[in-house]
Amino acid sequence: MTLAKDIVIIGAGHMGYAIALGLRRSSQTLSIAAVDLSHTYDKEMKNAGIKVISNLPNHSTSKITILAIPPQAFATFAESNLQHKLLTDMTVSVMAGVNLSELANHLKTLQVCRAIPNLPSAINEGMSVLAYTPHTTQRNRSLVNGLFSKLGRLLIVQEESLIDHATALVGGGPAYVAYFAQALIEYALLAGFDERAARAIVVQTLRGSSALLDAHQETPEKLCEKVMTQNGTTEQAIKLFNNKKMKAVIIEGLEHACARSKELGRRL
């Protein structure tokens, strides 16, 4: 089978699907294909007008190939890639832990990028952090930057070491927000709100708070101070959070996530 598309996404799990859907939402003219090895989102992608195939084609050409496979599967993919002749101008990896030198070495090209997007990319509200090899051409950088800017906001970093931290912060960020949201919803349910009301209250509170931080460019600490009044209700909750050292626990969790990203890279 021969495949020719603007964008080929290898691996269509949660992140691969989010990227494919976000790109399709932003542009109906991009030709996109996804190699869905897990068959998780076959129906959804086909409904969105994205070509889905089950196996690597014998030959393909694309402007950009996005690797959204598990990092543990990368070495096997790289070997099969040599046989399948997946020709591309630029390869972008969204895999955790696999560094630029490993990508270049296994794929036999210097035109590679490490990108850490997140699931809100599916609705074009994502955050992506990118790092390139020094040898990546300006044309290919512009191609990738333009592509990922369609998914939301974009940050380019010069120090690749920041990508492991971005994996913890950006890639994992939606999970931490959802974890906190679940705690708020559970409290609302205990208080007597029904499930629909509890979800609506929490989602809108998080949405509005995020929008306020963005609009006013205030520090989160400043917003916290505005909500709290001395000896008031919110202050009681924040005092308990501080006594439980919640900030320190959150930071420690992010450090563990970053360490895991580095470990995955070392296991190649």
C-alpha positions as CSV (number, residue, x, y, z in Angstrom):
1,M,0.0,0.0,0.0
2,T,1.2,3.5,-0.9
3,L,0.2,6.5,1.2
4,A,0.6,10.2,0.3
5,K,-0.6,12.8,2.8
6,D,0.3,16.2,4.3
7,I,0.3,14.7,7.8
8,V,0.8,11.1,8.8
9,I,0.2,10.2,12.5
10,I,1.7,7.0,13.6
11,G,-0.2,5.7,16.6
12,A,-3.7,7.0,17.3
13,G,-4.2,6.6,21.0
14,H,-5.5,9.5,23.2
15,M,-2.8,11.9,22.1
16,G,-2.6,10.9,18.5
17,Y,-6.4,11.2,18.2
18,A,-6.4,14.6,20.0
19,I,-3.8,15.9,17.5
20,A,-5.7,14.5,14.5
21,L,-9.0,16.0,15.6
22,G,-7.5,19.4,16.5
23,L,-5.9,19.6,13.1
24,R,-9.1,18.6,11.3
25,R,-11.1,21.1,13.3
26,S,-8.7,23.9,12.3
27,S,-8.4,23.0,8.6
28,Q,-10.5,20.9,6.2
29,T,-7.9,21.2,3.5
30,L,-5.0,19.4,5.3
31,S,-4.8,15.8,4.2
32,I,-4.3,13.7,7.3
33,A,-3.9,9.9,7.8
34,A,-3.5,8.0,11.0
35,V,-2.0,4.6,11.5
36,D,-4.2,3.3,14.3
37,L,-2.5,0.3,15.7
38,S,-4.8,0.1,18.7
39,H,-8.1,0.8,16.9
40,T,-9.2,3.0,19.8
41,Y,-10.5,5.9,17.8
42,D,-11.1,4.4,14.3
43,K,-14.8,5.4,14.1
44,E,-14.3,8.9,15.5
45,M,-11.5,9.7,13.1
46,K,-13.3,8.3,10.1
47,N,-16.3,10.4,11.1
48,A,-14.0,13.5,11.2
49,G,-12.8,12.8,7.6
50,I,-9.4,11.4,8.7
51,K,-8.1,8.4,6.7
52,V,-7.4,5.5,9.1
53,I,-5.2,2.5,8.3
54,S,-4.5,-0.5,10.5
55,N,-0.8,-1.2,9.6
56,L,2.2,0.7,8.4
57,P,2.0,1.2,4.6
58,N,4.7,-0.3,2.4
59,H,5.5,3.2,1.2
60,S,4.4,6.6,2.2
61,T,5.3,10.3,1.7
62,S,4.3,13.2,3.9
63,K,5.4,16.7,4.8
64,I,5.3,15.8,8.5
65,T,5.2,12.4,10.3
66,I,4.1,12.5,13.9
67,L,5.1,9.7,16.1
68,A,2.5,9.2,18.8
69,I,3.4,5.6,19.8
70,P,4.5,4.5,23.3
71,P,8.2,5.1,23.8
72,Q,8.7,1.4,24.6
73,A,7.6,0.7,21.0
74,F,9.9,3.1,19.3
75,A,12.9,0.9,18.7
76,T,10.7,-1.7,17.0
77,F,9.0,1.0,14.9
78,A,12.4,2.4,13.8
79,E,13.5,-1.0,12.5
80,S,10.2,-1.5,10.6
81,N,10.4,2.1,9.3
82,L,13.6,1.2,7.3
83,Q,11.6,-1.6,5.6
84,H,8.4,0.4,5.0
85,K,10.1,3.4,3.5
86,L,8.1,6.1,5.3
87,L,9.5,9.2,3.6
88,T,8.9,12.5,5.2
89,D,10.3,16.0,5.3
90,M,10.1,16.2,9.0
91,T,9.5,13.8,11.9
92,V,7.9,15.0,15.1
93,S,7.9,12.8,18.2
94,V,5.3,13.3,21.0
95,M,6.7,10.3,22.9
96,A,7.8,10.8,26.4
97,G,11.5,10.4,27.1
98,V,12.9,9.7,23.7
99,N,15.6,12.4,23.1
100,L,16.6,14.1,19.9
101,S,19.8,12.2,19.5
102,E,18.0,8.9,19.8
103,L,15.4,10.0,17.3
104,A,18.0,11.1,14.8
105,N,20.1,8.0,15.3
106,H,17.2,5.5,14.9
107,L,15.4,7.3,12.2
108,K,18.6,8.2,10.2
109,T,17.7,11.9,9.8
110,L,18.5,15.2,11.5
111,Q,15.1,16.7,10.7
112,V,13.4,15.8,13.9
113,C,11.5,17.6,16.7
114,R,10.4,16.7,20.2
115,A,7.0,18.0,21.0
116,I,4.9,17.8,24.1
117,P,1.3,18.7,23.4
118,N,-1.7,17.9,25.6
119,L,-5.2,16.6,25.2
120,P,-7.0,20.0,24.9
121,S,-5.3,20.1,21.5
122,A,-8.4,18.2,20.4
123,I,-10.5,21.4,20.8
124,N,-7.7,23.7,19.7
125,E,-7.1,24.8,23.3
126,G,-3.9,22.9,23.8
127,M,-0.4,23.9,25.0
128,S,2.6,22.5,23.2
129,V,6.3,22.8,24.0
130,L,8.8,22.0,21.2
131,A,12.5,21.4,20.8
132,Y,14.5,21.0,17.5
133,T,17.8,19.6,16.5
134,P,20.2,22.4,15.6
135,H,20.3,20.9,12.1
136,T,16.5,21.3,11.5
137,T,15.9,23.7,8.5
138,Q,14.0,26.9,9.0
139,R,11.5,25.6,6.4
140,N,10.8,22.5,8.5
141,R,10.6,24.5,11.7
142,S,8.1,26.8,10.2
143,L,6.0,23.8,9.0
144,V,5.9,22.3,12.4
145,N,5.4,25.6,14.3
146,G,2.5,26.4,11.9
147,L,1.0,22.9,12.5
148,F,1.1,22.9,16.3
149,S,-0.1,26.5,16.5
150,K,-3.4,25.2,15.1
151,L,-3.7,23.1,18.2
152,G,-3.5,26.0,20.7
153,R,-0.5,27.9,22.1
154,L,3.1,27.1,21.4
155,L,6.4,27.5,23.1
156,I,9.8,26.7,21.5
157,V,12.7,25.9,23.9
158,Q,16.4,25.8,23.1
159,E,17.3,23.5,26.0
160,E,16.1,20.0,25.3
161,S,16.2,19.1,29.0
162,L,13.1,21.3,29.5
163,I,11.1,18.8,27.4
164,D,11.1,16.2,30.2
165,H,9.8,18.9,32.6
166,A,7.2,19.9,29.9
167,T,6.2,16.2,29.8
168,A,5.3,16.4,33.5
169,L,3.8,19.9,33.4
170,V,2.1,20.2,30.0
171,G,1.5,16.6,29.1
172,G,0.3,15.7,32.5
173,G,-1.3,19.0,33.3
174,P,-4.9,18.2,32.2
175,A,-4.8,15.1,34.5
176,Y,-3.9,17.2,37.5
177,V,-6.6,19.7,36.8
178,A,-9.1,16.9,36.3
179,Y,-7.9,15.3,39.6
180,F,-8.6,18.6,41.5
181,A,-11.9,19.0,39.6
182,Q,-13.0,15.5,40.8
183,A,-12.3,16.4,44.4
184,L,-14.5,19.6,44.0
185,I,-17.2,17.5,42.4
186,E,-17.2,14.9,45.1
187,Y,-17.5,17.7,47.7
188,A,-20.4,19.2,45.8
189,L,-22.2,15.8,45.7
190,L,-21.6,15.3,49.4
191,A,-23.1,18.8,50.0
192,G,-26.3,17.8,48.2
193,F,-25.9,19.1,44.6
194,D,-27.0,16.6,42.0
195,E,-24.3,15.3,39.6
196,R,-25.2,17.6,36.7
197,A,-25.2,20.7,38.9
198,A,-21.9,19.7,40.6
199,R,-20.2,19.3,37.3
200,A,-21.5,22.5,35.9
201,I,-20.4,24.5,39.0
202,V,-16.9,23.0,39.0
203,V,-16.2,23.2,35.2
204,Q,-17.4,26.8,35.0
205,T,-15.4,27.8,38.1
206,L,-12.2,26.3,36.6
207,R,-12.9,27.8,33.2
208,G,-13.6,31.3,34.6
209,S,-10.6,31.2,36.9
210,S,-8.3,30.2,34.1
211,A,-9.7,32.9,31.8
212,L,-9.3,35.5,34.6
213,L,-5.6,34.5,35.1
214,D,-5.0,34.8,31.4
215,A,-6.9,38.1,30.9
216,H,-5.3,40.0,33.8
217,Q,-1.9,38.4,33.7
218,E,-1.9,38.2,37.5
219,T,0.0,35.6,39.5
220,P,-2.2,32.8,40.8
221,E,-1.1,33.8,44.3
222,K,-2.5,37.3,43.7
223,L,-5.9,35.9,42.6
224,C,-5.9,33.7,45.6
225,E,-5.4,36.7,47.9
226,K,-8.2,38.6,46.1
227,V,-10.7,35.7,46.9
228,M,-9.6,35.4,50.5
229,T,-10.7,37.8,53.1
230,Q,-9.1,37.8,56.6
231,N,-10.7,35.2,58.8
232,G,-13.1,34.4,55.9
233,T,-14.3,31.1,54.5
234,T,-11.7,30.6,51.7
235,E,-8.9,31.4,54.1
236,Q,-9.8,28.4,56.2
237,A,-9.5,26.1,53.3
238,I,-6.2,27.6,52.1
239,K,-4.8,27.4,55.7
240,L,-5.6,23.7,55.7
241,F,-4.0,23.1,52.3
242,N,-0.9,24.9,53.5
243,N,-0.7,22.9,56.7
244,K,-1.0,19.7,54.6
245,K,1.9,21.1,52.4
246,M,-0.2,20.6,49.3
247,K,2.0,22.7,47.1
248,A,5.1,20.7,48.1
249,V,3.2,17.4,47.3
250,I,2.2,18.7,43.9
251,I,5.7,19.8,43.1
252,E,7.1,16.4,44.2
253,G,4.5,14.7,42.0
254,L,5.7,16.7,39.0
255,E,9.3,15.8,39.8
256,H,8.4,12.1,39.8
257,A,6.7,12.5,36.5
258,C,9.7,14.2,35.0
259,A,12.0,11.5,36.4
260,R,9.8,8.8,34.8
261,S,10.1,10.6,31.4
262,K,13.9,10.5,31.7
263,E,13.8,6.8,32.7
264,L,11.8,5.9,29.6
265,G,14.4,7.6,27.5
266,R,17.2,5.6,29.2
267,R,15.5,2.3,28.5
268,L,15.8,2.5,24.7
